[in-house]
Amino acid sequence: MNINDRLKPNTEFIIYRPMRLGADHMASLNELYMPLIGPDAAMVYIYMFESTEHHSPLAIRFHKEFMDALSVPLSDLMTVIRRLEGIGLLKSYVSNNAHEDLFVYELLLPVSPAAFFNDPMLSMYLYGKVGSAQYKIKKERLIYPKLPENITEVTSKFTEVFNPNNDPAFTLPKENFKKETVSAGINVDLDDFDFDVLFTHLKGTIIDRKYFTKDIRMLIVKLSVLFGLNAYDMKNILLKSTSNYHGIDAAKLKYEARKYFQMESKKVSPVLEAPAGKSTEPEKTEEDEYIRMLNETNPIDRLRDLRQGMPTDIELKLVTDIIVNTTLSHGVINILLEYVYLKLDGELPYNYTMTIAKDWVEKGYQTPGEAIASIKERKAQQEKRKRRYVPSERQGEKAPKWMTKKKDAPLEQKQPEKEVKQSGDVKKTAKDDPELQKMIEEFRKNR
């Protein structure tokens, strides 16, 4: 699911969790899932479970809660949510109601150790991630012996113990009760493999379509994703895994697929990694990197950078109040501090700064880009009316690009007004703007 365009710090969400995370589930999460999804994703998953204890069922909350409680920037939260979705521990939904920006996260319990190790994708990815030695250790920790042999069951039946009372007034309840919703494993779909092409390759062979049950089809999808197999590869594997009498042998299909992969790739097992070339993220510029650093820097730390480690108590109170009493993200707060600091020649008046913060909250600014655009627009309007001047830079201070215009630019670099309007949608990079480059370097020095 691509949520990059909709997910903001003030976006609402609901957690659907009709069960608890028990000790056995935690063992599976720590031993089996964490090497695949990473500790940050496991932390978010556990927080989703535990934090619901402090809220009523289906309580509406804000994504800023994750950012504050776990100290995770929004971009990393998106990545973590995608990992939980892909591994099958989370289902994400969006509200279809008009004018409602709401996500619903349905939590799924980890599969049992038996289901995990019998799943070809999960078990093979774990093997490739931790290696044979750790894989064996993890498996042994979760093994439980079978019942002793040579025993006879003597369990009493219900009717031997209880005398049911049939009351005609009783009806079965129709309410939705708490229940365990267990993960179905890695999130793949039957459409992830082209069965039509496979069936074309299988024409004239002994393999009949009736052998392709839903479970067998899903197994083929998982093996194709796991080992990078196409329809022709799968045909050769199926020919070695099928008989006229028993159809497709699932266990042999797994074995032959792994054997084929090892012969073709000269590797023991595949490695879990993000698919190349499928990223929906645009290529990041140095300006994007600067914005990312602003988002990940705590405003208190940014204040200390501006004051060279010695902010006043009033300034600390100012930043703390903005963080606690507004919904502005860290990146927006940092832009606000830089703007006021440079505009007022190093001053950060409490009332003035807080007024701007409240104004930005009312206008719904949630990203540094929105705040910078607002500052640019305000500055352009003021310059048109000739009612303000740009204060000179103090020694050692570098004004960011959005505070100053380019001066003394060569005439040949200027474009006609019409051409500028036509190219207004072209994004300017840090390399195109020396002043922005200096501002980024100054920020890094003060970090």
N, C-alpha and C positions, 0 to 999 in steps of 0.2 A: 504494500500500500504506500502511495506517495503522499505524505502529509506535509511536505515542506512548505507548500504555498498557504496552508491554512493554520498551521500550528503556531500560536503566539503565546507569550507568557500569560496573558489574560484570557486565553481560550479555555472554556469550561470543559470538564470531563466528569464522568461517572465511572466508578469501579463496580463491576458485577462479580461478586464473589460469594456464592451460596455455600461455601465450605471453608474449612480451616486447613492450614498447612501444618501437617503433623511431623513427628520426628522421622518417620520413614521417608516422607516426601523430601525433608531437608537433607537426608542422607543421599538420596538420588540426585538432588540438586547440586550438592557440594562435590560428590564423587564423580558424577557422570556429566552433568550439564555445564558446570562452571568452566572446565577446560575448553569447551566449545564456544560459549557465549561471552566469557570473560567475567571478572569479579564486578565490574561496573554494572553490567546487565543483571547479574544475580542480585546485586544490591537494590536496584530499582524494582525487580520482581518481588523481593522480600518486603520492601517498603510498601508496595501496593497492597500486599496481604495484611501486614501488621497495622498500617495506618488506618485501615477501614474499621478497626476496633474502636477508634475514637470518633467515628462518624455514624450517623444513622444510615441504614441501607439505602443505596442509590442517592446519597447526598451529592450535590453539585459542588465541585471544587475547581481550582484554577491550576494550570500547569506551572505557574510561578512557585507553587508549593514544592514541586520537585526540585526546581532550581535553587531554592533557598535551603530546603531541608538536606539535600544531598550535595550541595555546592557543585551542581552540574550545569553547564551552559546549555542553551536550548538546542544548539546544533548537535551536541553529544547526546542529548536526550532523544532526539529523532533517530539517531543511529542505534541507540540501545533498544528503542521500541521496535525497530525493524528487525533486530536480532531476535528478540523475544517472539515476534510474529513468525519469523522464518523457522525457528527451532520448534514451534508448536506450543509454546507456553502462554500465548496471548492472542486473542482475537480483537480486532479493532473495528468499530462501527462509527458512522457519522449520522447525525440526526437529519432526517428528511424534511423537518418542519422549516417553513420559510422564516428567514430572519433569526435563525437559531444556530449558533456556532458551537456545537456540542459533540464531544467524542465520548464513546462508551467503550471501556476496556473490559473484556471478559477474560478473567484469569482461568487458566487450565492447570490442573495438577500434573507434575512430572509423571511420566510413565513408570511402571514398576521396573526393577532391575531386570527381571526376566524378559519383559517386552523390549527394553532398551537393547539388551545384548542380542536378541533375536531379530531386531530391526537392522537390515543390512546397511542403511545409510548412517544411522546413529552410531552403531558399534564400529563401523569401519572408519568414520570420521574421528571417533575417539582414539582408535588405534593409531591413526596417522598423526594425531595431535600430540599424544603423550608417549608414544613408543611402546614397543612390545613389553618391556619390563614393567612399566607403570600400569599398562593395560591389564597385565596379569595380576598385579597387586590389587587393583581396584576390583577386578572381577572376583578374586578370592575373598575380599572383604564382604561382598554382598551375596556370596553363595550360602545357601541353607540346605542341610541334608534332607534327603527324602525320608518318608515314614519307614520304620523298620519293616523288614520282610517277614513273611509267615505270621500275619496277624489277621483277625476276623473282626469286622465291625459289628458292634453290639449296641449302637446308639438307639435310644428310645425314640419312638415316633411321637408326633404331637398328640395324636388321638389316644395314645397310651398314657399320657400324662394329664391332658386337659380335657374338659367336657365343654365343647363349644355351645354357646347359648345363642340361637338364631332369633334375633329381634327384628321383626318385620319393619320397624320404624327406622332401622339403621340404613344409611346409604354411604357409599364410598365418597370421601372428600375430593373436591375438584381443585383445591388450592394448590399453588406452586410452593413446595416445601424445599428446605435446604437439601442439597444433594451434591455428590462429588462429580465434578466434570473433569474427566481425565484427558490429557493431551492425546491426540491421535498420531503423534510423532511429527517428523519434519513436514512442514507445510508445502506439499507439492500437489499438483492436480493432474488428472488424466489427460488434460489438454497439453501438458508439458512434453508429451511424446506423440509423434505422428504415426498412429496405428494404421492409417490408410496406406501409407507407404510400406509399412511392415507387411501388411496383408498382401500387397502387390508382390513383394519379394517371396512370400511364402506360397504363391500359387504353384501347384504341381508337386508340393511336398506332402508328407504324411500329417502335417500339423493342421488340424481343423480349427475353425473359428470357435467351435463350441468349447474348446479347451480354455479359452480366454475369459475366465470368470473375472469379476470385479477385483478380487484379491490378487489374482495373477497379473491383471493389467496394472494395478497399483505397484506391485512388486517390480514389473518391467520399467515403469516410470522411475522408480527410486534407483534401480540399478543403472538406468541410462544416465540419470543426473549424477550419480555417484562416480561412475567410471567414464563418463563422457562418451557414451556409446550411441551410434546412430542406428537407423533401421536395418541397414545391411549387417552391421556388427551383431545386432540382436538376432537376426535370422540365423547366423552361424552358431550362436550360443544356444538358441532354441532347438536346433536340429540335434544337439548333443544332450538335450535335457528333456526330450519328449519321447513317449512310446505310444503305440496304438492302444494299449490296454489301460495305461494309467494316466495318459495325457501328459501335461506339463508338470514335472517334479519340481516343486518350489525350492527344496534344499539343493538339488542338483543344479538348478538355474543359478542360484547364488554362487555356488562353487565354480561353475563354468564361466560366469561373468567375471569373477575375481581372477581366475586363471588367464582369461583372455586379456584382461587389463594388464596383468603382470608381464605377459609375453610381449604385448605391444609397447608398453611404456617403460619396461625395465625397472619398474618401481614396485615396492612391496604393497603399498596402499596409497590411496589418494589423500591429498591434504585439503583441509577445509579452508577456503578463502573466498573473498568476494569475487563474483564473476567479472572478468575484464571486459571493458567496453560497454557495460550496462549501467554505469553510473548516471544518475539524473542530475548530478551536481554540475553546474557550470565550472569551467576552469577558473581557479582563484587567482586574482591579481594581488599585487603588494598592497593595494588599497583595501582589498577584502581582508587580507591578513591583519592589517591595522585595525579594522573594524572588529575582527575576531578577537584580537588582543583586548580591545576595549570591553567587549562582552564578557571576557573571562577574567577581567581584573576587578577585584572588589573596590567599590568607590572609596572606602576608607584607605586602602593602599594607594589609590590614585591621588587622593588628597595628600597623603604623606609624600608622594613623589613631587607634587607641585610645591609643597612647603619644605622639601628637602628633609623630611622626617620630623618636622617640628610644627604640626598644626596646633591651633589654639583650641581651648575647650569649647568655645562657641562654634567653631568650624566643625569639630567632631560631632557636636550635638546637631548641627545643621544636616550633615550627611546622614547621620543615624536616623533623624526624623524623616528625611526623604525616603530612605530605604523602608522604614517601618510603616509610614503613613500614606505612601503612594504605591501605585502599581507599576511604576517605571522600572524598566530593566536596568541592570548594572551598566550596560553599554550606553543607554540614554542618560543615566545619571552622570557618567563620566564625561560625556559630551557637554552636559549642562555645566559641570564644574569648570571645564576648560573654557567654555564660552564666556561665563561670567568673569573668570579669573583674568582672561586676556582683555575683555571689553573694559573692565573697571581697573585695569592696570595693577593686577595682583590682589585686588580686594574680593572678598566673598561675603557680602552683607547677608545676614540671615533672612530678613523679610523680603528683600529683592529676589534672592535666589529661590526662596520657597514659593513666591508668587509665580515665577516662571515655571517651576515644577508643577504646581497645581494647574496652570494653564495648559501645559503639555499633557497632563492626565486627562483634562476635559476634551482635548483635541484627539486623544487616543494614540499618541505617539508611543510606539513600542520598539522601534529599532533605531539605532544611531543614524541610519540613512534618512529616516523621516525627520529626525531632529535637525540634522545638518541642512536638509532641504528647506525647513522652516526658517532657519537662521539666514540662509542665503536670500530667501524671498524677502524677509524683513529688512535685511541690509540693503537690498536693491531698491526697495521702496523708499527707505530713508535717504539714500544717495540721490535719488531722483528729486526729492524735495529739498535737497541741499541743507538738511537739518542736522547733520552730524559729520564728524571727521573721524578718520581712522587713527587711533592713538599710536604713537611711535613705539617700536619694540624696545623694551628695556634690555640692557646688556645680558646676553646669555639666554634670552627667550626667543623662541621661534613661533611665529604665528602660523596656525594651520591653514591649509588651503581655503577652507570655507570661511575664514575670517578676513582674508585679503584677496585682492585681485592681482593678476600678473601685471607687473610694471615694466616699462622700458622693453617690451617684447619687440623683436625685430619686425619691421614692417612686412617682410615677405611671409611671416608666419601668420599674419592676420588674414582672415577669410572674409569675403563679402557677406553682408548681412543675410542675403537670401540663402547662400550656401550653408551658413551656420544653422539656419532654421531647418534646412533639409537634413542636415546631419545631426540633429539634436538628439536622436535616439542612440547615437554611437557612444558607447561607454568609454570614458577617459581613464587611462591607467596611471599608476604612480610614475611610471617611466616618462610619461608625457608631461608631467608637471613637477618641475624641480622643487617647488615650495612644499608640495605634498610629500615628496621624497625626504626633504629635510625634516618635516614634522614627524614622519614615521621614525626616522633615525633618532630624533630627539626623544621620542616616546620610549624607544628601546633603551636609550642611555639612562633614562630616569626610572626604569622598571626595577 
